[in-house]
Amino acid sequence: MKCRSKLTVIAASLMLAASAQALEAKLSKADLPLLAPEVQHTTASKRVTSRLTRSHYKHFNLNDEFSQAMFNRYVEMLDYNKNIFTQSDINSFVEWSVQLDDQLKSGSNKIAFKLYNLANEKRFERFSYALTLLDEEIKFDVDESMMVDRSDAEWPKSQSEVNELWRKRVKYDALNLKLTGKDWPEIKEMLEKRYNNAMKRISQTKSEDVFQLYMNAFAREVDPHTSYLSPRNAEQFQSEMNLSLEGIGAVLQMTEDYTVIRSLVAGGPASNSKQLSEGDRIIGVAQDKDDMVDVIGWRLDDVVQLIKGPKGTKVRLHILPEAKGAKSYDVTIVRDKIRLEDRAVKSEIHEKDGKKIGVLEVPSFYVGLSKDTDKLIAELKEKKVDGIVVDLRNNGGGALTEATALSGLFIKSGPIVQVRDSYGRIEQNSDTGNQISYEGPVTVLVNRYSASASEIFAAALQDYGRAVILGENSFGKGTVQQHRSLNHIYDLFEKELGYVQYTIQKFYRINGGSTQNKGVVPDIPFPTAIDPDETGESVEDNALPWDQIKKAEYSELDDKSKLITNLTSLHDKRIAKDLEFSFIIEDIAEYKAEKEDNSISLKESVRNSDQDKSEDKRLSRINQRQKAQGEPVFKTLEDVPKDYEAPDAYLDEAVAITVDIVKKSTS
C-alpha cells in the first residue's frame, strides 16, 4: 500500500485546530426525500407478479406465508448487518408482513416505500451519530473486537445497543486507515468525508431504487436466480451481453457499504492483473495519477461509472481483501474493451515424466467455443499429446448448445443433457455428429465455482465414463433463466418498466439426476478449504431442490471404478509429499479453526501482529519454493517480483493424474 505523504507541520496544526470543533453533518434529515411510487410502478408490479406466478418453473402460492417470507427478505436487504433497526422496530412491522401478497396483486407498493423511507431515515441518523464519534481521537489500545457478519445475530434490543455497534464500526473504519500509515488528522478528515458522502447519497435515493429492491425481494423469494432489472440496470445488462463495455472486466455487487468483486471476466484486465480475487472489496478509485476517491458507501452504479473508461487509460483501485484483517493495497489496471474473444478457450502443454499433457482452459461457454476447441485439439494432436485436461475452474457457464457440442468432441454421439419445463415436458439435447475430435485419456478439473453449462459437460463425460472428474464439488446450478421485458408497445408511460429474469427449466443428467443443488461430485476430490455447505447453490435458503427423472438411453463407454480407485491411491501418496498441498492442508486447518470466530480485533497491536504473521507466512512459503528449486531466497516481501505467482497446485496435480492414466493405459 502506497501511503499518502505525511502532512506538513502547518497543515497538521490546522487540522488539529479544526478537530477541536464538533463535526456536523453537511445535510439534515430535512434534506431526505419522501420517496413514493411513480405512476408506472403499479403496472410494473402487476406484470412482475403475473409473470412470476404464471410462468416461473416453481409453482408457488402468493399467500400470507409467502408474504411473511418476502417481507423478512426485504427487511434483510434494507438492514443486512442488523445495525439500523431495533427489535422493537421489527415487532412494529408484524402487521405489514402479511399484507405484501395482497399489495402485489393490486399493484400497490405503499408498504415497500414506507419501510424504505424509515430505513433511509435511520441510516441517515446512524451516519450523523458516526460523525459525532470523530470529535475525539480514537485510541486502539483496548482489547475489544467487532462482529464481522451480523446477519445471523439478534436484532439490537435498544438504541444504546445500536450506538455501540456503530461505535465499533467507526473504530473499525479508523483502524483500517491507521494500519495503512495514516495519522489521526488524516483519518478524521477521510471518515468525515466518507460519512458525509454516505449521507449525501442517501439523500439522492430515487423511487426507482426502492422499487427495484422491493421487486428483487419478491423475485429472490421465489428462487435465487430470479430478478428484476430497473430500466437503468437493464440497459447496463444489455451492454454487458453485447460485450461492448470498456473497463476492467469485473462483475461487482454491493454488500453493506462495500463494492465487492463478485467475479472476474476471464481474459479481462482485472483477471490478467493476477492481483484481484472474488470477494475483494474496492474501497477507493483513482484515475491514473489523480487522488484516490474513497467509495465506501457509494451507490454501485456510481462506482461502476468511476471504474469504466476509455480503452488504454489507467485506473487505480484501493483494495481491501476479503480475508479478515488483511492489509489493503493499490492495484493499477489498464482499461480495455471487454469482448467475447477475451474469454476464448486457450491451450498449453505440460510435460511430466516424459509425457505430454494438453491443458484446455475453458473460461466460459461462449458461442463458438466448440469450434475453437476443436481447432486447439487438432493442434495438440499434431504435437502428439498423450492426454488432455479440460480446466473448467471458475467457469460459470454460458450457452447450453455449446455444452452439448463440446461434449460431442469427446464422444461419438448420444444424449448429453435432459431439460424439463414447468409443465413436466422433457427434452433431450444430444450430440449427433458421429465424429470424435479426441479419443485419448481425458480428465476434467472443476471447482466450487464451475456452474451450469460446466456441470452439464462434466456430468455427461462422467456418466459416459469418458473422463475422470477432478477437484472440488461443483456449484450446483441446474436451472435455466429467461429474460423478458415488462414493456408493451401500447404503453403510454413516460418511463420504461424494466425487465424480469426468471427460471423456466431445470437440467438433468443423462443418468436422471439433477445437477441442481448437488452439482457434480468429483471422482477424485482434492483437499480444499471451500465447504459445499457454505458456498454454492445449496447455501441458498430457497434454491430449487434436487430431484431426478427417468434415465436417458445411453451406453456407458467405460467403467472407470477400478481405475479411479488406483488413481486415488496414487494421488493420496503424491500429495502427502507435495509442498504445495502441505500449504493447502495448513490453510484448511487454519480455516476450520477460525471459521467459527466471526469477530475481528479492534486493537492495533493485535491487528499488526496478525498482518505480520500473514506476511511472514507468505514470505516463508515463497522461500520454501525457492529452496526446493535451488533458487536464492528473498529477505523481504518487497524483494519478491511483483508478477510472482504461486504454483497452481490443483492444475499440476490434474496433470499428474492424467499422466497416471496414460501410463496405466499403455502398461
Summary of the structure (lengths in Angstrom):
residues: 667
radius of gyration: 27.0
end to end distance: 54.3
largest distance: 82.5
contacts: 2117
relative contact order: 0.10
helix: 43%
strand: 17%
